Amino acid sequence: MMDYNIIWFILIAVLFTGFFFLEGFDYGVGMLMPFVSDREDDRSQVLSTIAPVWDGNEVWMITAGGATFAAFPHVYATMFSTFYLALFLMLIALILRGVAFELRHHHESLVWQQVWDKAIFIGSALPALLWGVAMTDLLIGLPIGQDMVYQGTFFDLLSPASIVGGLAFMSLFAFHGANFLTIKLEKVQLCDAAREIGTRCAMVAGVSLILLVVLIHLKVNLLLQPVALILLVLALLAAVFGVMSTKARCGMRAFISTSLSIVFVTVGLFLALFPRLMVSSLNPDWSLTITNAASSEYTLSIMTVAAFCLVPVVLIYQGWTYWVFRHRIKADGNHEY
């Protein structure tokens, strides 16, 4: 019978996968918005595609963090102390992004709108980059001591592999966002602009994913974890198929392709980690695992019952939200953003 530690490792992996899938196109739209058009009404239409859902997508990150805190408190403590400055920068970026969504349309000044448009871009690009860096660092290893305390500095988080991982996440999210725009916007010119920019981002994502697999393999022998390696290769193939679908002007097929690419990357990284959650580069025996970093069995048992009761409710509600706002944004419609 599967034990609670494995159940919660899987649940956390699912939560982060859902977060990257949903927030991926969310961040992507924010990154692309300043480049698809210089017209205010066009940019308003672009932001209207994520206006009803962006805050709901952020909840997945909070839920994943809460699940980590409850199920693996040692991982939560070590992770937050390790990435403290990076998480602080991410929080500032997300706050600016949320404020920009609310304020950019309150004044008709061009300068005012351009300032908040830049805030939306930074608030979307920086978290995407930092998530890629963090996910790569968790796998290739960080200087974590025997007492589960991080022994490095902020700059120890930035290795060639982690930077490439950040670029891979950021460019893949941008391509994902471009495909989302093509299935949500009615205006042909905006869809064409999104396809053109998205294709360029896809090229960066493809090269970055290849480099990422190579650099991770130099640190962690992926041949010993063939399923993880296969998933990372499938992520690259899905991205390539997404480019082909984009060129064929099949927006939904391209969006599904980038969705699968993000899912394959995330699941592949988690499988390569298992049964570890944070790898120590100082001594593999000091890594945080699903055993030495977990809560008590009693705590996990109570949380498991609560999760299986509440998570389906959340999924149904969010699915209903996307169904309600499934229609394309009209070219001549009135939008709040």
Residue frames relative to the residue before (quaternion, step in Angstrom):
aa qw qx qy qz dx dy dz
M 1.0000 0.0000 0.0000 0.0000 0.00 0.00 0.00
M 0.5057 -0.6603 0.4662 0.3016 3.56 -0.95 0.87
D 0.3367 -0.7580 0.5166 0.2127 3.60 -0.82 0.93
Y 0.7000 -0.5019 0.3201 0.3945 3.54 -1.30 0.38
N 0.6038 0.5743 -0.3645 0.4156 3.60 1.03 -0.71
I 0.6794 0.4722 -0.2886 0.4819 3.57 0.94 -0.89
I 0.6065 0.5572 -0.3512 0.4454 3.58 1.02 -0.80
W 0.7286 0.4364 -0.2561 0.4617 3.58 0.84 -0.92
F 0.5587 0.5489 -0.3936 0.4813 3.57 1.18 -0.41
I 0.6667 0.4952 -0.2989 0.4702 3.58 0.93 -0.92
L 0.6582 0.5185 -0.3168 0.4445 3.58 0.92 -0.90
I 0.6539 0.4957 -0.3159 0.4764 3.60 0.95 -0.83
A 0.6282 0.5233 -0.3330 0.4697 3.59 1.02 -0.77
V 0.6469 0.5140 -0.3132 0.4682 3.58 1.01 -0.82
L 0.6578 0.5149 -0.3116 0.4530 3.59 0.94 -0.87
F 0.6806 0.4609 -0.2986 0.4851 3.59 0.92 -0.83
T 0.6131 0.5346 -0.3535 0.4618 3.59 1.05 -0.65
G 0.6600 0.4954 -0.3010 0.4778 3.58 0.95 -0.87
F 0.6377 0.5334 -0.3248 0.4509 3.56 1.02 -0.80
F 0.6997 0.4617 -0.2828 0.4661 3.59 0.82 -0.95
F 0.6218 0.5356 -0.3425 0.4574 3.59 1.08 -0.67
L 0.7378 0.4082 -0.2330 0.4845 3.60 0.81 -1.00
E 0.7229 0.4205 -0.2571 0.4842 3.57 0.79 -0.97
G 0.5154 0.6511 -0.4145 0.3723 3.57 1.23 -0.36
F 0.7223 0.3855 -0.2632 0.5102 3.61 0.76 -0.93
D 0.5616 0.5918 -0.3741 0.4410 3.58 1.22 -0.53
Y 0.6792 0.4528 -0.2696 0.5109 3.57 0.86 -1.00
G 0.6416 0.5551 -0.3277 0.4158 3.57 0.97 -0.86
V 0.6438 0.5077 -0.3163 0.4773 3.57 0.96 -0.85
G 0.6567 0.5137 -0.3143 0.4540 3.60 0.95 -0.84
M 0.6632 0.5007 -0.3050 0.4652 3.59 1.03 -0.76
L 0.7313 0.4518 -0.2425 0.4498 3.57 0.97 -0.84
M 0.4980 0.7155 -0.4062 0.2738 3.57 1.15 -0.63
P 0.7110 0.4498 -0.3103 0.4427 3.69 0.76 -0.81
F 0.7251 0.4758 -0.2351 0.4388 3.60 1.20 -0.47
V 0.6086 0.5804 -0.3716 0.3933 3.61 1.12 -0.43
S 0.7943 -0.0682 0.0562 0.6010 3.59 1.18 -0.50
D 0.3352 -0.7230 0.5614 0.2231 3.56 -1.22 0.48
R 0.5297 0.6162 -0.4044 0.4196 3.58 1.30 0.19
E 0.5231 -0.6693 0.4343 0.2996 3.57 -0.89 0.94
D 0.6744 0.4901 -0.3230 0.4479 3.61 0.86 -0.82
D 0.6158 0.5326 -0.3456 0.4665 3.60 1.13 -0.62
R 0.6722 0.4929 -0.3012 0.4631 3.57 0.90 -0.90
S 0.6100 0.5435 -0.3462 0.4612 3.56 1.10 -0.65
Q 0.6396 0.5141 -0.3227 0.4718 3.56 1.03 -0.77
V 0.6273 0.5402 -0.3327 0.4518 3.57 0.99 -0.82
L 0.7023 0.4566 -0.2716 0.4738 3.59 0.84 -0.95
S 0.5954 0.5801 -0.3633 0.4207 3.57 1.13 -0.55
T 0.5695 0.6002 -0.3916 0.4025 3.61 1.15 -0.43
I 0.7793 0.2926 -0.1660 0.5287 3.63 1.08 -0.63
A 0.3972 0.7559 -0.4565 0.2501 3.60 1.26 -0.13
P 0.7361 0.4244 -0.2797 0.4470 3.68 0.78 -0.81
V 0.7910 0.3821 -0.1531 0.4526 3.61 1.15 -0.52
W 0.5183 0.6894 -0.4292 0.2682 3.61 1.08 -0.48
D 0.6804 0.4823 -0.3080 0.4577 3.60 0.93 -0.81
G 0.6191 0.5300 -0.3404 0.4690 3.58 1.12 -0.61
N 0.6209 0.5451 -0.3381 0.4505 3.58 1.07 -0.70
E 0.6277 0.5532 -0.3314 0.4361 3.58 1.06 -0.75
V 0.5668 0.6176 -0.3848 0.3863 3.59 1.14 -0.60
W 0.5823 0.5871 -0.3780 0.4163 3.60 1.10 -0.62
M 0.6342 0.5182 -0.3312 0.4685 3.59 1.04 -0.74
I 0.6578 0.5037 -0.3077 0.4679 3.58 0.93 -0.89
T 0.6579 0.5089 -0.3079 0.4619 3.58 0.97 -0.85
A 0.6489 0.5096 -0.3164 0.4681 3.58 0.97 -0.84
G 0.6524 0.5033 -0.3107 0.4739 3.58 1.01 -0.79
G 0.6569 0.5086 -0.3058 0.4651 3.57 1.00 -0.84
A 0.6444 0.5148 -0.3202 0.4660 3.57 1.02 -0.78
T 0.6364 0.5194 -0.3242 0.4692 3.57 1.04 -0.76
F 0.6407 0.5298 -0.3156 0.4573 3.58 0.98 -0.87
A 0.7215 0.4541 -0.2554 0.4561 3.59 0.87 -0.94
A 0.7580 0.4030 -0.2145 0.4658 3.58 0.89 -0.93
F 0.8028 0.1026 -0.0221 0.5870 3.58 0.99 -0.85
P 0.1106 -0.8602 0.4938 0.0632 3.61 0.52 1.16
H 0.6269 0.5354 -0.3500 0.4449 3.60 1.05 -0.66
V 0.6240 0.5188 -0.3319 0.4809 3.57 1.08 -0.71
Y 0.6369 0.5354 -0.3230 0.4510 3.57 0.94 -0.89
A 0.6856 0.4867 -0.2895 0.4576 3.58 0.87 -0.97
T 0.6924 0.4699 -0.2828 0.4689 3.58 0.86 -0.94
M 0.6560 0.5281 -0.3119 0.4399 3.57 0.95 -0.87
F 0.7005 0.4653 -0.2832 0.4611 3.58 0.87 -0.91
S 0.6482 0.4816 -0.3339 0.4863 3.60 1.06 -0.58
T 0.6331 0.5380 -0.3249 0.4519 3.58 1.09 -0.72
F 0.7931 0.2761 -0.1179 0.5300 3.56 0.83 -1.05
Y 0.1996 0.8362 -0.4993 0.1076 3.59 1.20 0.42
L 0.7211 0.4274 -0.2655 0.4764 3.61 0.69 -1.02
A 0.6360 0.5262 -0.3307 0.4575 3.58 1.01 -0.79
L 0.6694 0.4854 -0.2959 0.4782 3.59 0.98 -0.83
F 0.6056 0.5418 -0.3515 0.4648 3.57 1.12 -0.65
L 0.6555 0.4975 -0.3066 0.4782 3.59 0.94 -0.88
M 0.6391 0.5235 -0.3197 0.4640 3.57 1.02 -0.82
L 0.6517 0.5193 -0.3144 0.4547 3.57 0.95 -0.87
I 0.6398 0.5132 -0.3236 0.4718 3.59 0.95 -0.84
A 0.6570 0.5145 -0.3105 0.4553 3.58 0.94 -0.90
L 0.6804 0.4883 -0.2947 0.4601 3.59 0.93 -0.87
I 0.6165 0.5284 -0.3432 0.4721 3.58 1.09 -0.68
L 0.6469 0.5113 -0.3119 0.4720 3.58 0.93 -0.90
R 0.6439 0.5347 -0.3155 0.4470 3.56 0.99 -0.87
G 0.6840 0.4846 -0.2867 0.4639 3.58 0.87 -0.93
V 0.6466 0.5096 -0.3104 0.4753 3.56 1.02 -0.83
A 0.6429 0.5367 -0.3214 0.4420 3.57 1.01 -0.84
F 0.6091 0.5527 -0.3518 0.4470 3.59 1.01 -0.76
E 0.7214 0.4593 -0.2447 0.4569 3.56 0.97 -0.88
L 0.7817 0.4161 -0.1793 0.4286 3.59 0.94 -0.90
R 0.5760 0.6479 -0.3939 0.3055 3.59 1.05 -0.65
H 0.7307 0.4204 -0.2446 0.4791 3.61 1.07 -0.61
H 0.5259 0.6579 -0.4010 0.3603 3.62 1.28 0.11
H 0.7654 0.2129 -0.1405 0.5908 3.57 1.26 -0.14
E 0.3984 -0.7502 0.4824 0.2139 3.59 -0.92 0.88
S 0.4232 0.7064 -0.4680 0.3207 3.60 1.24 0.04
L 0.4926 -0.6736 0.4708 0.2864 3.57 -0.91 0.96
V 0.6409 0.5254 -0.3196 0.4594 3.57 0.98 -0.85
W 0.6242 0.5465 -0.3241 0.4546 3.58 0.98 -0.90
Q 0.7025 0.4657 -0.2717 0.4645 3.58 0.83 -1.00
Q 0.6463 0.5214 -0.3285 0.4501 3.59 1.00 -0.75
V 0.6157 0.5415 -0.3471 0.4553 3.59 1.05 -0.73
W 0.7164 0.4348 -0.2623 0.4785 3.59 0.83 -0.92
D 0.5797 0.5551 -0.3776 0.4618 3.59 1.16 -0.48
K 0.6400 0.5040 -0.3182 0.4849 3.59 1.03 -0.76
A 0.6264 0.5334 -0.3321 0.4613 3.58 1.07 -0.75
I 0.6396 0.5118 -0.3228 0.4742 3.58 1.03 -0.77
F 0.6414 0.5192 -0.3266 0.4608 3.58 0.97 -0.82
I 0.6906 0.4647 -0.2841 0.4758 3.59 0.81 -1.00
G 0.6764 0.5084 -0.2851 0.4503 3.56 0.98 -0.88
S 0.6760 0.4412 -0.2898 0.5141 3.57 1.26 -0.25
A 0.7019 0.4808 -0.2757 0.4473 3.59 0.90 -0.91
L 0.6736 0.5229 -0.3146 0.4169 3.60 0.87 -0.92
P 0.6706 0.4672 -0.3295 0.4726 3.67 0.80 -0.79
A 0.6242 0.5377 -0.3460 0.4489 3.60 0.98 -0.78
L 0.6570 0.5059 -0.2980 0.4728 3.57 0.96 -0.90
L 0.7009 0.4811 -0.2761 0.4484 3.59 0.83 -0.98
W 0.6172 0.5284 -0.3566 0.4612 3.61 1.05 -0.61
G 0.6431 0.5121 -0.3241 0.4681 3.58 1.00 -0.73
V 0.6320 0.5222 -0.3206 0.4744 3.56 1.02 -0.82
A 0.6827 0.5035 -0.2910 0.4424 3.59 0.84 -1.00
M 0.6747 0.4979 -0.3066 0.4504 3.60 0.84 -0.94
T 0.6544 0.4989 -0.3127 0.4744 3.58 1.01 -0.76
D 0.6454 0.5309 -0.3194 0.4468 3.59 0.96 -0.86
L 0.6220 0.5580 -0.3475 0.4254 3.58 0.97 -0.82
L 0.7207 0.4520 -0.2421 0.4666 3.57 1.04 -0.80
I 0.7429 0.4174 -0.2517 0.4588 3.61 0.78 -0.94
G 0.5982 -0.6123 0.3364 0.3924 3.57 1.25 -0.24
L 0.1111 -0.7649 0.6338 0.0302 3.51 -1.20 0.76
P 0.5600 -0.6199 0.4198 0.3547 3.62 -1.12 0.54
I 0.1361 0.7905 -0.5727 0.1692 3.55 0.19 1.34
G 0.3766 -0.7633 0.4882 0.1931 3.55 -0.76 1.06
Q 0.7284 -0.4307 0.3148 0.4299 3.53 -1.37 0.04
D 0.6883 0.4675 -0.2651 0.4872 3.57 1.20 -0.61
M 0.5168 -0.6718 0.3785 0.3720 3.59 1.32 0.36
V 0.5054 0.6217 -0.4277 0.4186 3.58 1.15 0.63
Y 0.4753 -0.6777 0.4927 0.2683 3.55 -0.95 0.96
Q 0.2380 -0.8147 0.5209 0.0909 3.58 -0.79 1.07
G 0.6532 0.5518 -0.3058 0.4187 3.59 1.24 -0.08
T 0.5031 -0.6037 0.5164 0.3402 3.53 -1.35 -0.40
F 0.7323 -0.3945 0.2997 0.4672 3.55 -1.31 -0.03
F 0.6963 0.4932 -0.2873 0.4351 3.59 0.92 -0.87
D 0.5522 0.5857 -0.4005 0.4378 3.59 1.24 -0.22
L 0.5801 0.5767 -0.3716 0.4392 3.57 1.26 -0.27
L 0.7085 0.4576 -0.2393 0.4809 3.56 1.21 -0.54
S 0.1047 0.7646 -0.6203 0.1398 3.53 -0.19 1.34
P 0.6827 -0.4593 0.3347 0.4593 3.64 -1.18 0.22
A 0.6631 0.5095 -0.3113 0.4513 3.59 0.96 -0.85
S 0.6914 0.4777 -0.2952 0.4547 3.61 0.87 -0.90
I 0.6277 0.5214 -0.3422 0.4659 3.60 1.04 -0.68
V 0.6390 0.5025 -0.3180 0.4879 3.57 1.01 -0.82
G 0.6263 0.5341 -0.3299 0.4623 3.58 1.05 -0.76
G 0.6403 0.5211 -0.3161 0.4675 3.56 1.03 -0.79
L 0.6668 0.4898 -0.2981 0.4760 3.58 0.94 -0.86
A 0.6269 0.5380 -0.3363 0.4521 3.59 1.05 -0.75
F 0.6664 0.4857 -0.3029 0.4778 3.58 0.90 -0.89
M 0.6817 0.5061 -0.3025 0.4332 3.58 0.82 -0.98
S 0.7066 0.4492 -0.2733 0.4735 3.61 0.85 -0.93
L 0.6410 0.5116 -0.3336 0.4648 3.60 1.04 -0.70
F 0.6331 0.5123 -0.3274 0.4791 3.58 1.04 -0.74
A 0.6383 0.5231 -0.3344 0.4550 3.59 0.98 -0.79
F 0.6490 0.4958 -0.3110 0.4860 3.59 0.99 -0.80
H 0.6205 0.5375 -0.3253 0.4693 3.58 1.04 -0.80
G 0.6661 0.5035 -0.2919 0.4665 3.58 0.96 -0.88
A 0.6278 0.5378 -0.3341 0.4529 3.57 1.03 -0.77
N 0.6687 0.4863 -0.2976 0.4773 3.58 0.97 -0.82
F 0.6082 0.5415 -0.3487 0.4640 3.56 1.10 -0.66
L 0.6426 0.5274 -0.3241 0.4514 3.59 0.98 -0.80
T 0.6608 0.5228 -0.3244 0.4298 3.60 0.96 -0.76
I 0.7157 0.4045 -0.2704 0.5009 3.61 1.14 -0.45
K 0.7019 0.4544 -0.2688 0.4782 3.59 1.27 -0.14
L 0.7089 0.4414 -0.2614 0.4840 3.59 1.13 -0.52
E 0.3731 -0.7270 0.5371 0.2091 3.53 -1.12 0.74
K 0.6350 0.5632 -0.3325 0.4112 3.58 1.06 -0.73
V 0.4567 -0.7322 0.4411 0.2464 3.56 -0.58 1.21
Q 0.6535 0.5354 -0.3256 0.4246 3.59 0.91 -0.90
L 0.6569 0.4990 -0.3113 0.4718 3.57 1.01 -0.76
C 0.6393 0.5181 -0.3268 0.4649 3.58 0.99 -0.78
D 0.6520 0.5108 -0.3149 0.4635 3.59 0.98 -0.83
A 0.6461 0.5102 -0.3179 0.4704 3.57 0.99 -0.83
A 0.6447 0.5183 -0.3199 0.4620 3.59 0.98 -0.83
R 0.6451 0.5195 -0.3216 0.4589 3.59 0.98 -0.83
E 0.6634 0.5133 -0.3108 0.4469 3.57 0.91 -0.89
I 0.6963 0.4488 -0.2768 0.4870 3.59 0.84 -0.95
G 0.6390 0.5435 -0.3269 0.4352 3.57 1.00 -0.82
T 0.6297 0.5335 -0.3366 0.4534 3.58 1.02 -0.76
R 0.6400 0.5107 -0.3260 0.4725 3.59 1.00 -0.77
C 0.6500 0.5052 -0.3128 0.4737 3.56 0.98 -0.84
A 0.6234 0.5530 -0.3377 0.4376 3.57 1.05 -0.74
M 0.6200 0.5382 -0.3448 0.4549 3.59 1.03 -0.72
V 0.6487 0.4990 -0.3066 0.4860 3.56 1.00 -0.87
A 0.6462 0.5259 -0.3154 0.4542 3.57 0.98 -0.87
G 0.6555 0.5247 -0.3189 0.4396 3.59 0.93 -0.86
V 0.6726 0.4795 -0.2912 0.4826 3.56 0.89 -0.96
S 0.6626 0.5172 -0.3060 0.4471 3.57 0.95 -0.89
L 0.6493 0.5165 -0.3209 0.4568 3.60 0.98 -0.81
I 0.6348 0.5173 -0.3319 0.4682 3.58 1.00 -0.78
L 0.6698 0.4883 -0.2942 0.4758 3.58 0.88 -0.94
L 0.6350 0.5466 -0.3313 0.4338 3.56 1.00 -0.83
V 0.6562 0.5011 -0.3145 0.4684 3.59 0.91 -0.89
V 0.6542 0.5118 -0.3142 0.4596 3.59 0.95 -0.86
L 0.7003 0.4725 -0.2792 0.4565 3.59 0.81 -0.98
I 0.6322 0.5073 -0.3362 0.4795 3.59 1.04 -0.71
H 0.6397 0.5334 -0.3276 0.4459 3.58 1.00 -0.82
L 0.6304 0.5319 -0.3388 0.4528 3.60 1.07 -0.66
K 0.7021 0.4262 -0.2496 0.5130 3.58 1.18 -0.60
V 0.7824 0.1193 -0.0178 0.6110 3.54 0.99 -0.94
N 0.3856 -0.7379 0.5044 0.2290 3.59 -0.59 1.11
L 0.2370 -0.8160 0.5147 0.1143 3.56 -0.12 1.31
L 0.5373 0.6181 -0.4136 0.3978 3.60 1.21 -0.29
L 0.6295 0.5172 -0.3297 0.4770 3.56 1.26 -0.43
Q 0.7312 0.2847 -0.1849 0.5917 3.56 1.34 -0.22
P 0.1014 -0.8740 0.4713 0.0613 3.58 0.65 1.16
V 0.6218 0.5438 -0.3617 0.4322 3.62 1.01 -0.69
A 0.6434 0.5122 -0.3165 0.4727 3.58 0.99 -0.85
L 0.6489 0.5139 -0.3141 0.4650 3.59 0.96 -0.85
I 0.6456 0.5199 -0.3204 0.4586 3.59 0.94 -0.87
L 0.6619 0.5084 -0.3115 0.4543 3.59 0.95 -0.86
L 0.6469 0.5079 -0.3230 0.4682 3.60 1.00 -0.77
V 0.6379 0.5007 -0.3229 0.4880 3.59 1.05 -0.71
L 0.6373 0.5186 -0.3230 0.4696 3.59 1.02 -0.79
A 0.5968 0.5591 -0.3589 0.4499 3.59 1.09 -0.66
L 0.6540 0.5007 -0.3047 0.4783 3.57 0.99 -0.85
L 0.6665 0.5003 -0.3040 0.4615 3.59 0.92 -0.90
A 0.6327 0.5250 -0.3332 0.4616 3.59 1.03 -0.75
A 0.6379 0.5183 -0.3263 0.4669 3.58 1.03 -0.78
V 0.6362 0.5193 -0.3227 0.4707 3.60 1.02 -0.81
F 0.6522 0.4978 -0.3116 0.4793 3.58 0.96 -0.85
G 0.6043 0.5589 -0.3462 0.4500 3.57 1.13 -0.64
V 0.6350 0.5146 -0.3249 0.4758 3.57 1.03 -0.78
M 0.6485 0.5142 -0.3159 0.4639 3.58 0.95 -0.88
S 0.6633 0.4967 -0.3033 0.4704 3.57 0.99 -0.82
T 0.6225 0.5389 -0.3368 0.4568 3.57 1.06 -0.73
K 0.6689 0.4931 -0.2960 0.4710 3.57 0.94 -0.90
A 0.6808 0.4569 -0.2792 0.4998 3.58 1.17 -0.59
R 0.4202 -0.7390 0.4255 0.3103 3.56 1.38 0.08
C 0.4253 0.6520 -0.4917 0.3903 3.56 1.06 0.86
G 0.2152 -0.8496 0.4689 0.1094 3.54 0.27 1.31
M 0.6824 0.4882 -0.3009 0.4532 3.59 0.82 -0.93
R 0.6516 0.5059 -0.3179 0.4674 3.58 0.97 -0.82
A 0.6418 0.5127 -0.3190 0.4727 3.59 1.04 -0.76
F 0.6500 0.5145 -0.3163 0.4612 3.58 0.99 -0.83
I 0.6406 0.5078 -0.3222 0.4775 3.59 0.97 -0.80
S 0.6362 0.5423 -0.3255 0.4418 3.59 1.02 -0.78
T 0.6969 0.4412 -0.2866 0.4874 3.59 0.86 -0.90
S 0.5776 0.5647 -0.3739 0.4557 3.58 1.15 -0.56
L 0.6752 0.4818 -0.2872 0.4790 3.56 0.90 -0.93
S 0.6185 0.5500 -0.3462 0.4416 3.58 1.02 -0.75
I 0.6663 0.4892 -0.2958 0.4787 3.58 0.93 -0.89
V 0.6478 0.5113 -0.3180 0.4667 3.58 0.96 -0.85
F 0.6670 0.5043 -0.3084 0.4534 3.61 0.88 -0.90
V 0.6454 0.5185 -0.3259 0.4565 3.60 0.95 -0.83
T 0.6955 0.4873 -0.2821 0.4463 3.56 0.81 -1.02
V 0.6828 0.4701 -0.2878 0.4795 3.58 0.84 -0.97
G 0.6277 0.5434 -0.3329 0.4471 3.59 1.04 -0.76
L 0.6606 0.4974 -0.3056 0.4721 3.58 0.95 -0.84
F 0.6664 0.4907 -0.3097 0.4683 3.59 0.95 -0.81
L 0.6422 0.5104 -0.3299 0.4672 3.59 1.01 -0.73
A 0.6408 0.5129 -0.3218 0.4720 3.57 1.06 -0.73
L 0.6406 0.5272 -0.3141 0.4616 3.59 1.17 -0.58
F 0.6099 0.6253 -0.3537 0.3344 3.57 0.89 -1.03
P 0.5983 -0.2168 -0.7714 0.0033 1.61 -1.88 1.72
R 0.4656 0.6736 -0.4469 0.3603 3.57 1.24 0.36
L 0.2649 -0.7421 0.5901 0.1761 3.54 -1.30 0.37
M 0.7542 0.0176 -0.0356 0.6555 3.55 1.26 -0.53
V 0.2669 -0.7842 0.5458 0.1259 3.55 -0.77 1.08
S 0.2962 -0.7387 0.5798 0.1746 3.57 -0.97 0.92
S 0.3192 -0.7528 0.5475 0.1777 3.56 -0.80 1.02
L 0.5895 0.5806 -0.3638 0.4278 3.60 1.25 -0.28
N 0.7692 -0.1202 0.1166 0.6166 3.55 1.04 -0.84
P 0.4543 -0.7114 0.4551 0.2835 3.64 -0.58 1.07
D 0.6262 0.5534 -0.3389 0.4323 3.58 1.12 -0.61
W 0.6556 0.5035 -0.3092 0.4702 3.60 1.25 -0.31
S 0.4112 0.7157 -0.4711 0.3112 3.58 1.25 0.11
L 0.4279 -0.6713 0.5397 0.2737 3.56 -1.19 0.60
T 0.0915 -0.8208 0.5639 -0.0079 3.54 -0.68 1.13
I 0.6707 -0.4857 0.3668 0.4238 3.54 -1.31 0.06
T 0.6525 0.5014 -0.3145 0.4732 3.59 1.28 -0.15
N 0.7858 0.3562 -0.1978 0.4653 3.59 0.64 -1.09
A 0.7264 0.4111 -0.2449 0.4934 3.62 1.23 -0.22
A 0.5268 0.6821 -0.3786 0.3375 3.58 1.30 0.05
S 0.5506 -0.5572 0.5040 0.3639 3.52 -1.37 0.29
S 0.6834 -0.4629 0.3517 0.4416 3.56 -1.28 0.06
E 0.6378 -0.5409 0.3860 0.3894 3.55 -1.22 0.48
Y 0.6229 0.5478 -0.3398 0.4433 3.58 1.06 -0.73
T 0.6486 0.5105 -0.3081 0.4731 3.57 0.97 -0.89
L 0.6762 0.4971 -0.2957 0.4563 3.57 0.89 -0.94
S 0.6356 0.5368 -0.3372 0.4407 3.59 1.03 -0.73
I 0.6548 0.4969 -0.3102 0.4776 3.59 0.99 -0.83
M 0.6633 0.5108 -0.2997 0.4575 3.57 0.96 -0.90
T 0.6197 0.5569 -0.3466 0.4310 3.58 1.04 -0.73
V 0.6482 0.5075 -0.3119 0.4743 3.57 0.96 -0.87
A 0.6665 0.5030 -0.3017 0.4602 3.59 0.92 -0.93
A 0.6609 0.5224 -0.3099 0.4407 3.57 0.95 -0.89
F 0.6946 0.4747 -0.2823 0.4610 3.58 0.87 -0.91
C 0.6497 0.4929 -0.3216 0.4811 3.59 1.21 -0.32
L 0.7796 0.3935 -0.1749 0.4548 3.56 0.91 -0.97
V 0.6125 0.5800 -0.3646 0.3943 3.61 0.97 -0.77
P 0.6516 0.4993 -0.3509 0.4505 3.68 0.83 -0.73
V 0.6135 0.5445 -0.3516 0.4512 3.60 1.06 -0.69
V 0.6542 0.5082 -0.3041 0.4704 3.58 0.96 -0.91
L 0.6611 0.5135 -0.3092 0.4514 3.58 0.93 -0.88
I 0.6480 0.5135 -0.3148 0.4663 3.58 0.98 -0.85
Y 0.6600 0.5118 -0.3125 0.4526 3.58 0.94 -0.89
Q 0.6910 0.4625 -0.3000 0.4676 3.59 0.86 -0.91
G 0.6147 0.5369 -0.3492 0.4603 3.58 1.05 -0.67
W 0.6337 0.5214 -0.3202 0.4733 3.57 1.04 -0.77
T 0.6227 0.5473 -0.3355 0.4474 3.59 1.03 -0.81
Y 0.6851 0.4683 -0.2906 0.4762 3.57 0.87 -0.92
W 0.6168 0.5368 -0.3520 0.4555 3.60 1.06 -0.61
V 0.6468 0.5253 -0.3193 0.4514 3.58 0.95 -0.87
F 0.7794 0.2976 -0.1497 0.5306 3.60 0.95 -0.90
R 0.2860 0.8087 -0.4716 0.2044 3.59 1.10 0.67
H 0.5937 0.6197 -0.3670 0.3590 3.61 1.14 -0.52
R 0.5833 -0.5759 0.4488 0.3559 3.53 -1.26 0.47
I 0.4914 -0.6290 0.5130 0.3159 3.56 -1.24 0.53
K 0.4010 -0.7396 0.4937 0.2202 3.56 -0.65 1.13
A 0.5349 -0.6469 0.4461 0.3105 3.55 -1.02 0.80
D 0.7653 0.3128 -0.1765 0.5342 3.58 1.11 -0.62
G 0.4226 0.7329 -0.4535 0.2804 3.59 1.19 0.31
N 0.4558 -0.6374 0.5381 0.3107 3.53 -1.33 0.20
H 0.0502 -0.8148 0.5767 -0.0327 3.56 -0.66 1.12
E 0.5151 -0.6557 0.4619 0.3022 3.51 -1.13 0.71
Y 0.7584 0.3683 -0.2054 0.4970 3.58 0.97 -0.81
